[in-house]
Amino acid sequence: MRLSDLQDKDVVNIYDGKRIGNIIDANITIDGNLDSLIVEKTKFIISRFSTGNEIEVKWSQIEKIGEDVILVKLIL
């Protein structure tokens, strides 16, 4: 699977069922392994207390990659 395939999928938090956003980038280790995905938050998640418009999702937090969605375990 390519990063461009993942970027077309919505990222959804399984704890509350809310859409977090879409993947815009990835962090790769020196060994060439995928470490984490960078997700651009949707306008509904962004709050005035938030410092950034991005969330880093570790590979270990990804629960399932489906056809249209990526399910993650994230406590926001």
Gaussian input, Z-matrix of N, CA and C with variables (Angstrom, degrees):
# hf/3-21g

backbone

0 1
 N
 C     1     B1
 C     2     B2     1     A1
 N     3     B3     2     A2     1     D1
 C     4     B4     3     A3     2     D2
 C     5     B5     4     A4     3     D3
 N     6     B6     5     A5     4     D4
 C     7     B7     6     A6     5     D5
 C     8     B8     7     A7     6     D6
 N     9     B9     8     A8     7     D7
 C    10    B10     9     A9     8     D8
 C    11    B11    10    A10     9     D9
 N    12    B12    11    A11    10    D10
 C    13    B13    12    A12    11    D11
 C    14    B14    13    A13    12    D12
 N    15    B15    14    A14    13    D13
 C    16    B16    15    A15    14    D14
 C    17    B17    16    A16    15    D15
 N    18    B18    17    A17    16    D16
 C    19    B19    18    A18    17    D17
 C    20    B20    19    A19    18    D18
 N    21    B21    20    A20    19    D19
 C    22    B22    21    A21    20    D20
 C    23    B23    22    A22    21    D21
 N    24    B24    23    A23    22    D22
 C    25    B25    24    A24    23    D23
 C    26    B26    25    A25    24    D24
 N    27    B27    26    A26    25    D25
 C    28    B28    27    A27    26    D26
 C    29    B29    28    A28    27    D27
 N    30    B30    29    A29    28    D28
 C    31    B31    30    A30    29    D29
 C    32    B32    31    A31    30    D30
 N    33    B33    32    A32    31    D31
 C    34    B34    33    A33    32    D32
 C    35    B35    34    A34    33    D33
 N    36    B36    35    A35    34    D34
 C    37    B37    36    A36    35    D35
 C    38    B38    37    A37    36    D36
 N    39    B39    38    A38    37    D37
 C    40    B40    39    A39    38    D38
 C    41    B41    40    A40    39    D39
 N    42    B42    41    A41    40    D40
 C    43    B43    42    A42    41    D41
 C    44    B44    43    A43    42    D42
 N    45    B45    44    A44    43    D43
 C    46    B46    45    A45    44    D44
 C    47    B47    46    A46    45    D45
 N    48    B48    47    A47    46    D46
 C    49    B49    48    A48    47    D47
 C    50    B50    49    A49    48    D48
 N    51    B51    50    A50    49    D49
 C    52    B52    51    A51    50    D50
 C    53    B53    52    A52    51    D51
 N    54    B54    53    A53    52    D52
 C    55    B55    54    A54    53    D53
 C    56    B56    55    A55    54    D54
 N    57    B57    56    A56    55    D55
 C    58    B58    57    A57    56    D56
 C    59    B59    58    A58    57    D57
 N    60    B60    59    A59    58    D58
 C    61    B61    60    A60    59    D59
 C    62    B62    61    A61    60    D60
 N    63    B63    62    A62    61    D61
 C    64    B64    63    A63    62    D62
 C    65    B65    64    A64    63    D63
 N    66    B66    65    A65    64    D64
 C    67    B67    66    A66    65    D65
 C    68    B68    67    A67    66    D66
 N    69    B69    68    A68    67    D67
 C    70    B70    69    A69    68    D68
 C    71    B71    70    A70    69    D69
 N    72    B72    71    A71    70    D70
 C    73    B73    72    A72    71    D71
 C    74    B74    73    A73    72    D72
 N    75    B75    74    A74    73    D73
 C    76    B76    75    A75    74    D74
 C    77    B77    76    A76    75    D75
 N    78    B78    77    A77    76    D76
 C    79    B79    78    A78    77    D77
 C    80    B80    79    A79    78    D78
 N    81    B81    80    A80    79    D79
 C    82    B82    81    A81    80    D80
 C    83    B83    82    A82    81    D81
 N    84    B84    83    A83    82    D82
 C    85    B85    84    A84    83    D83
 C    86    B86    85    A85    84    D84
 N    87    B87    86    A86    85    D85
 C    88    B88    87    A87    86    D86
 C    89    B89    88    A88    87    D87
 N    90    B90    89    A89    88    D88
 C    91    B91    90    A90    89    D89
 C    92    B92    91    A91    90    D90
 N    93    B93    92    A92    91    D91
 C    94    B94    93    A93    92    D92
 C    95    B95    94    A94    93    D93
 N    96    B96    95    A95    94    D94
 C    97    B97    96    A96    95    D95
 C    98    B98    97    A97    96    D96
 N    99    B99    98    A98    97    D97
 C   100   B100    99    A99    98    D98
 C   101   B101   100   A100    99    D99
 N   102   B102   101   A101   100   D100
 C   103   B103   102   A102   101   D101
 C   104   B104   103   A103   102   D102
 N   105   B105   104   A104   103   D103
 C   106   B106   105   A105   104   D104
 C   107   B107   106   A106   105   D105
 N   108   B108   107   A107   106   D106
 C   109   B109   108   A108   107   D107
 C   110   B110   109   A109   108   D108
 N   111   B111   110   A110   109   D109
 C   112   B112   111   A111   110   D110
 C   113   B113   112   A112   111   D111
 N   114   B114   113   A113   112   D112
 C   115   B115   114   A114   113   D113
 C   116   B116   115   A115   114   D114
 N   117   B117   116   A116   115   D115
 C   118   B118   117   A117   116   D116
 C   119   B119   118   A118   117   D117
 N   120   B120   119   A119   118   D118
 C   121   B121   120   A120   119   D119
 C   122   B122   121   A121   120   D120
 N   123   B123   122   A122   121   D121
 C   124   B124   123   A123   122   D122
 C   125   B125   124   A124   123   D123
 N   126   B126   125   A125   124   D124
 C   127   B127   126   A126   125   D125
 C   128   B128   127   A127   126   D126
 N   129   B129   128   A128   127   D127
 C   130   B130   129   A129   128   D128
 C   131   B131   130   A130   129   D129
 N   132   B132   131   A131   130   D130
 C   133   B133   132   A132   131   D131
 C   134   B134   133   A133   132   D132
 N   135   B135   134   A134   133   D133
 C   136   B136   135   A135   134   D134
 C   137   B137   136   A136   135   D135
 N   138   B138   137   A137   136   D136
 C   139   B139   138   A138   137   D137
 C   140   B140   139   A139   138   D138
 N   141   B141   140   A140   139   D139
 C   142   B142   141   A141   140   D140
 C   143   B143   142   A142   141   D141
 N   144   B144   143   A143   142   D142
 C   145   B145   144   A144   143   D143
 C   146   B146   145   A145   144   D144
 N   147   B147   146   A146   145   D145
 C   148   B148   147   A147   146   D146
 C   149   B149   148   A148   147   D147
 N   150   B150   149   A149   148   D148
 C   151   B151   150   A150   149   D149
 C   152   B152   151   A151   150   D150
 N   153   B153   152   A152   151   D151
 C   154   B154   153   A153   152   D152
 C   155   B155   154   A154   153   D153
 N   156   B156   155   A155   154   D154
 C   157   B157   156   A156   155   D155
 C   158   B158   157   A157   156   D156
 N   159   B159   158   A158   157   D157
 C   160   B160   159   A159   158   D158
 C   161   B161   160   A160   159   D159
 N   162   B162   161   A161   160   D160
 C   163   B163   162   A162   161   D161
 C   164   B164   163   A163   162   D162
 N   165   B165   164   A164   163   D163
 C   166   B166   165   A165   164   D164
 C   167   B167   166   A166   165   D165
 N   168   B168   167   A167   166   D166
 C   169   B169   168   A168   167   D167
 C   170   B170   169   A169   168   D168
 N   171   B171   170   A170   169   D169
 C   172   B172   171   A171   170   D170
 C   173   B173   172   A172   171   D171
 N   174   B174   173   A173   172   D172
 C   175   B175   174   A174   173   D173
 C   176   B176   175   A175   174   D174
 N   177   B177   176   A176   175   D175
 C   178   B178   177   A177   176   D176
 C   179   B179   178   A178   177   D177
 N   180   B180   179   A179   178   D178
 C   181   B181   180   A180   179   D179
 C   182   B182   181   A181   180   D180
 N   183   B183   182   A182   181   D181
 C   184   B184   183   A183   182   D182
 C   185   B185   184   A184   183   D183
 N   186   B186   185   A185   184   D184
 C   187   B187   186   A186   185   D185
 C   188   B188   187   A187   186   D186
 N   189   B189   188   A188   187   D187
 C   190   B190   189   A189   188   D188
 C   191   B191   190   A190   189   D189
 N   192   B192   191   A191   190   D190
 C   193   B193   192   A192   191   D191
 C   194   B194   193   A193   192   D192
 N   195   B195   194   A194   193   D193
 C   196   B196   195   A195   194   D194
 C   197   B197   196   A196   195   D195
 N   198   B198   197   A197   196   D196
 C   199   B199   198   A198   197   D197
 C   200   B200   199   A199   198   D198
 N   201   B201   200   A200   199   D199
 C   202   B202   201   A201   200   D200
 C   203   B203   202   A202   201   D201
 N   204   B204   203   A203   202   D202
 C   205   B205   204   A204   203   D203
 C   206   B206   205   A205   204   D204
 N   207   B207   206   A206   205   D205
 C   208   B208   207   A207   206   D206
 C   209   B209   208   A208   207   D207
 N   210   B210   209   A209   208   D208
 C   211   B211   210   A210   209   D209
 C   212   B212   211   A211   210   D210
 N   213   B213   212   A212   211   D211
 C   214   B214   213   A213   212   D212
 C   215   B215   214   A214   213   D213
 N   216   B216   215   A215   214   D214
 C   217   B217   216   A216   215   D215
 C   218   B218   217   A217   216   D216
 N   219   B219   218   A218   217   D217
 C   220   B220   219   A219   218   D218
 C   221   B221   220   A220   219   D219
 N   222   B222   221   A221   220   D220
 C   223   B223   222   A222   221   D221
 C   224   B224   223   A223   222   D222
 N   225   B225   224   A224   223   D223
 C   226   B226   225   A225   224   D224
 C   227   B227   226   A226   225   D225

   B1=1.4491
   B2=1.5229
   B3=1.2959
   B4=1.4644
   B5=1.5273
   B6=1.3157
   B7=1.4679
   B8=1.5196
   B9=1.3151
   B10=1.4651
   B11=1.5307
   B12=1.3413
   B13=1.4743
   B14=1.5255
   B15=1.3286
   B16=1.4632
   B17=1.5267
   B18=1.3235
   B19=1.4653
   B20=1.5238
   B21=1.3172
   B22=1.4654
   B23=1.5185
   B24=1.3216
   B25=1.4615
   B26=1.5339
   B27=1.3356
   B28=1.4574
   B29=1.5228
   B30=1.3212
   B31=1.4650
   B32=1.5274
   B33=1.3394
   B34=1.4630
   B35=1.5260
   B36=1.3273
   B37=1.4608
   B38=1.5315
   B39=1.3295
   B40=1.4701
   B41=1.5274
   B42=1.3274
   B43=1.4615
   B44=1.5260
   B45=1.3251
   B46=1.4643
   B47=1.5280
   B48=1.3292
   B49=1.4595
   B50=1.5188
   B51=1.3239
   B52=1.4608
   B53=1.5203
   B54=1.3137
   B55=1.4570
   B56=1.5219
   B57=1.3253
   B58=1.4621
   B59=1.5192
   B60=1.3178
   B61=1.4593
   B62=1.5119
   B63=1.3330
   B64=1.4548
   B65=1.5239
   B66=1.3146
   B67=1.4557
   B68=1.5231
   B69=1.3259
   B70=1.4615
   B71=1.5197
   B72=1.3565
   B73=1.4590
   B74=1.5217
   B75=1.3296
   B76=1.4590
   B77=1.5218
   B78=1.3200
   B79=1.4634
   B80=1.5218
   B81=1.3196
   B82=1.4556
   B83=1.5312
   B84=1.3411
   B85=1.4618
   B86=1.5264
   B87=1.3225
   B88=1.4621
   B89=1.5298
   B90=1.3396
   B91=1.4639
   B92=1.5290
   B93=1.3270
   B94=1.4635
   B95=1.5143
   B96=1.3381
   B97=1.4599
   B98=1.5218
   B99=1.3182
   B100=1.4559
   B101=1.5210
   B102=1.3231
   B103=1.4636
   B104=1.5200
   B105=1.3390
   B106=1.4573
   B107=1.5213
   B108=1.3172
   B109=1.4606
   B110=1.5218
   B111=1.3029
   B112=1.4591
   B113=1.5214
   B114=1.3291
   B115=1.4630
   B116=1.5227
   B117=1.3114
   B118=1.4582
   B119=1.5218
   B120=1.3405
   B121=1.4590
   B122=1.5270
   B123=1.3349
   B124=1.4558
   B125=1.5196
   B126=1.3022
   B127=1.4642
   B128=1.5248
   B129=1.3370
   B130=1.4590
   B131=1.5224
   B132=1.3233
   B133=1.4610
   B134=1.5279
   B135=1.3215
   B136=1.4578
   B137=1.5310
   B138=1.2973
   B139=1.4565
   B140=1.5158
   B141=1.2801
   B142=1.4619
   B143=1.5213
   B144=1.3331
   B145=1.4559
   B146=1.5224
   B147=1.3189
   B148=1.4603
   B149=1.5191
   B150=1.3306
   B151=1.4620
   B152=1.5152
   B153=1.3117
   B154=1.4568
   B155=1.5042
   B156=1.3088
   B157=1.4432
   B158=1.5269
   B159=1.3341
   B160=1.4540
   B161=1.5261
   B162=1.3233
   B163=1.4597
   B164=1.5193
   B165=1.3264
   B166=1.4609
   B167=1.5258
   B168=1.3223
   B169=1.4569
   B170=1.5217
   B171=1.3244
   B172=1.4628
   B173=1.5278
   B174=1.3202
   B175=1.4584
   B176=1.5333
   B177=1.3198
   B178=1.4671
   B179=1.5341
   B180=1.3369
   B181=1.4558
   B182=1.5259
   B183=1.3266
   B184=1.4631
   B185=1.5194
   B186=1.3172
   B187=1.4514
   B188=1.5318
   B189=1.3257
   B190=1.4695
   B191=1.5273
   B192=1.3205
   B193=1.4648
   B194=1.5118
   B195=1.3260
   B196=1.4564
   B197=1.5249
   B198=1.3231
   B199=1.4662
   B200=1.5255
   B201=1.3297
   B202=1.4643
   B203=1.5188
   B204=1.3217
   B205=1.4568
   B206=1.5337
   B207=1.3270
   B208=1.4608
   B209=1.5198
   B210=1.3267
   B211=1.4530
   B212=1.5091
   B213=1.3403
   B214=1.4629
   B215=1.5224
   B216=1.3360
   B217=1.4675
   B218=1.5143
   B219=1.3276
   B220=1.4524
   B221=1.5119
   B222=1.3176
   B223=1.4561
   B224=1.5271
   B225=1.3113
   B226=1.4748
   B227=1.5143
   A1=108.65
   A2=116.50
   A3=122.57
   A4=110.64
   A5=115.14
   A6=120.20
   A7=110.30
   A8=117.53
   A9=120.56
   A10=111.56
   A11=117.33
   A12=120.62
   A13=110.44
   A14=116.26
   A15=120.74
   A16=111.98
   A17=116.97
   A18=120.58
   A19=112.70
   A20=117.67
   A21=121.14
   A22=112.80
   A23=117.28
   A24=121.47
   A25=111.52
   A26=116.31
   A27=121.68
   A28=108.59
   A29=116.48
   A30=122.04
   A31=107.17
   A32=115.91
   A33=121.78
   A34=109.24
   A35=115.75
   A36=122.80
   A37=108.89
   A38=117.32
   A39=119.46
   A40=112.63
   A41=118.57
   A42=120.51
   A43=112.49
   A44=117.80
   A45=119.61
   A46=113.67
   A47=117.76
   A48=121.78
   A49=114.54
   A50=117.20
   A51=120.30
   A52=111.48
   A53=114.17
   A54=121.26
   A55=108.32
   A56=116.54
   A57=121.15
   A58=110.42
   A59=117.16
   A60=120.90
   A61=110.86
   A62=115.50
   A63=122.14
   A64=110.73
   A65=115.76
   A66=121.98
   A67=109.62
   A68=115.67
   A69=120.21
   A70=112.52
   A71=116.96
   A72=119.51
   A73=109.30
   A74=116.05
   A75=121.79
   A76=109.13
   A77=115.99
   A78=122.29
   A79=107.78
   A80=115.92
   A81=122.60
   A82=108.27
   A83=116.62
   A84=120.56
   A85=109.64
   A86=115.77
   A87=121.41
   A88=110.48
   A89=116.22
   A90=121.34
   A91=112.97
   A92=116.85
   A93=120.80
   A94=114.20
   A95=117.41
   A96=121.58
   A97=110.82
   A98=116.04
   A99=121.39
   A100=108.71
   A101=117.36
   A102=122.92
   A103=111.54
   A104=116.28
   A105=120.14
   A106=110.50
   A107=114.11
   A108=121.37
   A109=108.42
   A110=116.70
   A111=122.14
   A112=107.63
   A113=115.16
   A114=121.84
   A115=109.01
   A116=115.84
   A117=120.70
   A118=107.64
   A119=115.90
   A120=120.82
   A121=111.18
   A122=114.42
   A123=119.36
   A124=108.59
   A125=116.68
   A126=120.05
   A127=112.19
   A128=117.74
   A129=120.84
   A130=112.19
   A131=117.52
   A132=121.88
   A133=110.94
   A134=117.10
   A135=121.20
   A136=109.48
   A137=116.48
   A138=120.47
   A139=109.38
   A140=116.11
   A141=119.43
   A142=111.77
   A143=117.22
   A144=121.38
   A145=112.12
   A146=116.50
   A147=121.57
   A148=110.20
   A149=115.67
   A150=119.83
   A151=112.12
   A152=117.80
   A153=119.59
   A154=111.56
   A155=114.57
   A156=120.98
   A157=110.59
   A158=117.38
   A159=121.57
   A160=110.92
   A161=114.96
   A162=122.44
   A163=107.38
   A164=116.55
   A165=120.58
   A166=108.12
   A167=116.09
   A168=122.42
   A169=107.70
   A170=116.46
   A171=121.40
   A172=109.79
   A173=115.46
   A174=120.17
   A175=110.75
   A176=117.27
   A177=121.58
   A178=112.44
   A179=118.33
   A180=122.06
   A181=112.83
   A182=117.02
   A183=120.53
   A184=108.38
   A185=115.17
   A186=121.53
   A187=111.73
   A188=117.17
   A189=120.93
   A190=109.15
   A191=115.80
   A192=121.77
   A193=107.02
   A194=115.66
   A195=121.02
   A196=111.59
   A197=115.53
   A198=121.08
   A199=112.28
   A200=116.12
   A201=120.82
   A202=114.05
   A203=117.21
   A204=119.70
   A205=110.75
   A206=114.55
   A207=122.28
   A208=106.71
   A209=117.15
   A210=121.68
   A211=109.73
   A212=115.72
   A213=120.99
   A214=110.09
   A215=115.20
   A216=121.84
   A217=107.23
   A218=116.05
   A219=121.88
   A220=110.53
   A221=117.42
   A222=121.08
   A223=106.60
   A224=115.79
   A225=120.48
   A226=110.76
   D1=139.45
   D2=-179.60
   D3=-98.57
   D4=158.61
   D5=178.16
   D6=-59.63
   D7=-38.51
   D8=179.95
   D9=-62.22
   D10=-30.16
   D11=175.51
   D12=-67.87
   D13=-38.82
   D14=179.87
   D15=-70.61
   D16=-31.88
   D17=-176.90
   D18=-66.81
   D19=-20.29
   D20=179.15
   D21=-81.56
   D22=-10.47
   D23=-175.60
   D24=-94.89
   D25=147.19
   D26=173.96
   D27=-79.91
   D28=142.01
   D29=176.03
   D30=-100.47
   D31=122.63
   D32=-175.16
   D33=-123.79
   D34=135.69
   D35=178.38
   D36=-82.94
   D37=123.82
   D38=-177.81
   D39=-74.28
   D40=-17.77
   D41=-179.64
   D42=-70.87
   D43=-36.87
   D44=-179.20
   D45=-125.29
   D46=-3.22
   D47=177.95
   D48=75.70
   D49=7.75
   D50=-177.27
   D51=-87.46
   D52=145.95
   D53=176.09
   D54=-75.04
   D55=126.69
   D56=179.93
   D57=-86.77
   D58=-44.43
   D59=-178.64
   D60=158.31
   D61=-152.14
   D62=-179.50
   D63=-125.63
   D64=152.12
   D65=179.83
   D66=-72.14
   D67=131.88
   D68=177.54
   D69=-117.54
   D70=-16.62
   D71=-177.60
   D72=-162.34
   D73=172.88
   D74=178.58
   D75=-141.38
   D76=149.04
   D77=174.29
   D78=-105.22
   D79=125.44
   D80=-178.82
   D81=-113.15
   D82=137.74
   D83=177.75
   D84=-75.58
   D85=168.36
   D86=177.85
   D87=-59.99
   D88=-31.48
   D89=179.34
   D90=-74.55
   D91=-9.06
   D92=179.92
   D93=93.70
   D94=10.40
   D95=178.23
   D96=-90.82
   D97=147.59
   D98=177.87
   D99=-74.81
   D100=119.30
   D101=-178.40
   D102=-92.25
   D103=-47.12
   D104=-177.89
   D105=-159.54
   D106=164.99
   D107=176.69
   D108=-115.02
   D109=142.59
   D110=176.81
   D111=-100.65
   D112=122.63
   D113=-175.98
   D114=-112.40
   D115=128.52
   D116=174.64
   D117=-82.27
   D118=122.58
   D119=-177.30
   D120=-66.69
   D121=148.41
   D122=173.06
   D123=-76.02
   D124=163.94
   D125=-178.38
   D126=-65.70
   D127=-18.30
   D128=179.56
   D129=-78.51
   D130=-25.19
   D131=-179.10
   D132=-86.30
   D133=-29.50
   D134=-176.58
   D135=-66.42
   D136=130.02
   D137=177.51
   D138=-122.85
   D139=168.00
   D140=-179.81
   D141=-69.71
   D142=-16.55
   D143=178.26
   D144=-89.33
   D145=-10.80
   D146=-178.46
   D147=-75.43
   D148=138.67
   D149=-178.97
   D150=-92.36
   D151=-21.55
   D152=-176.68
   D153=-136.50
   D154=169.71
   D155=-179.65
   D156=-105.17
   D157=12.32
   D158=-175.79
   D159=-131.82
   D160=151.37
   D161=175.81
   D162=-126.24
   D163=137.16
   D164=175.08
   D165=-96.18
   D166=123.47
   D167=178.97
   D168=-109.57
   D169=114.52
   D170=178.41
   D171=-67.98
   D172=150.37
   D173=-179.29
   D174=-58.25
   D175=-34.19
   D176=-179.90
   D177=-68.64
   D178=-18.27
   D179=179.25
   D180=-86.16
   D181=-8.78
   D182=179.28
   D183=-80.82
   D184=122.67
   D185=-177.51
   D186=-91.12
   D187=-43.46
   D188=-175.80
   D189=-157.98
   D190=139.59
   D191=173.59
   D192=-112.02
   D193=113.15
   D194=-178.96
   D195=-103.85
   D196=-169.11
   D197=-179.32
   D198=-65.34
   D199=-42.15
   D200=-174.46
   D201=-118.27
   D202=-9.01
   D203=-170.88
   D204=-144.09
   D205=152.36
   D206=172.83
   D207=-117.41
   D208=119.65
   D209=-179.88
   D210=-94.17
   D211=129.48
   D212=-177.80
   D213=-129.13
   D214=155.12
   D215=174.68
   D216=-102.77
   D217=103.06
   D218=-176.58
   D219=-134.64
   D220=127.48
   D221=174.61
   D222=-99.19
   D223=113.15
   D224=-178.34
   D225=-101.25

